[in-house]
Amino acid sequence: MPLRKSELEPGQTFSAVLVEDLKRTQLVQYAGASGDYNPLHTDEIFATQVAGYPSVFAHGMLTMGMTGRLVTDLVGVGRLRSFGGRFTSQVFPGDDLTATASVDEIRHDNAVTIVALSLRTANQDGREVFTGYATARIDL
C-alpha cells in the first residue's frame, strides 16, 4: 500500500536492501534487456586488460533502476512525477546495495499532493554509488 501524506514528514527516511552479492549473470541479463552490450559490463578481459578496471561493473542504469524500485515501493506504481540522479561510483560483482529515500518536502501542486525525495544508494562499504531525487503524487 503506498504511503500517504498523513504518514510522512520532512526529514523522515526509508531504506531498503536492493541487492546482495550482485552476480555477473545479472549484468549480462541487464545488457540483454537494455540492449547495452558495452564490454565494460560483460567482458572481464576487456574491462581489466584493455580498459584498466579491476573487473566488469554494473550499468549505471541498472543501479538507478534498482534505486527506483525503492521509490515505487514507497509511493506506488504510476505515481512518479520525476526521477533523476548521477552515478558516483562503479558497482562491481559481489557488491551489496542499499538505498535510502529521505523526505525533503510535501507540497500541493494544482490540488495534487506531491512528495519530494532525496535518494542515496551505497555499497556494503558505505561508498555512495548513486545520488538522486524523485517527486511523486501521494494521497492524503
HUPE-V89507 format. One record per pair of residues at least 6 apart in sequence whose ideal C-beta (glycine too) atoms are under 7 Angstrom apart, sorted by the first residue. I is the first residue (numbers start at 1). J is the second residue. Records with the same first field share a line. If there is no record, write none. Layout:
# HUPE-V89507
I=J ; J
This chain:
# HUPE-V89507
2=75 ; 76 ; 79 ; 138 ; 139
3=74 ; 75 ; 138
4=138 ; 139 ; 140
5=106 ; 113 ; 138 ; 139 ; 140
6=140
8=103 ; 106 ; 115
9=103
10=103 ; 104 ; 105 ; 106
11=103
12=103
13=100 ; 101 ; 102
14=74 ; 101
15=98 ; 99 ; 100
16=70 ; 73 ; 98 ; 99
17=96 ; 98
18=66 ; 67 ; 69 ; 97 ; 98 ; 99 ; 121
19=66 ; 96 ; 97
20=96
21=94 ; 96
22=58 ; 91 ; 93 ; 94 ; 95
23=93
24=56 ; 93
27=41 ; 42 ; 56 ; 58
28=42
30=59 ; 62
31=37 ; 41 ; 42
34=59 ; 61
36=59
39=46 ; 47
40=46 ; 47 ; 51 ; 53 ; 56 ; 57
41=56 ; 57 ; 58 ; 59
42=56
43=56
44=55 ; 56
47=53 ; 55 ; 56
48=54 ; 55
55=92 ; 93
56=93
57=90 ; 91 ; 92
58=91
60=87
63=87 ; 91 ; 97 ; 121 ; 129 ; 130
64=85 ; 130
66=97
67=99 ; 119 ; 121 ; 130 ; 132
68=83
70=99 ; 101
71=80 ; 83 ; 101 ; 117 ; 134 ; 136
72=80
74=101
75=115 ; 136 ; 138
79=136 ; 137 ; 138
80=134 ; 136
81=114 ; 135 ; 136 ; 137
82=134 ; 135
83=134
84=132 ; 133
85=119 ; 130 ; 131 ; 132 ; 133
86=131
87=129 ; 130
88=128 ; 129 ; 130 ; 131
89=127 ; 128 ; 129
91=97 ; 123 ; 129
95=123 ; 124
96=123 ; 124
97=121 ; 123 ; 129
98=122
99=119 ; 120 ; 121
100=120
101=117 ; 119
102=117 ; 118
103=115 ; 117
104=116 ; 117 ; 118
105=116
106=113 ; 115
107=114
112=137
113=137 ; 138 ; 140
114=135 ; 136 ; 137
115=135 ; 136 ; 138
116=135
117=133 ; 134
118=133
119=131 ; 132 ; 133 ; 134
120=128 ; 131
121=129 ; 130
122=128 ; 129
123=129
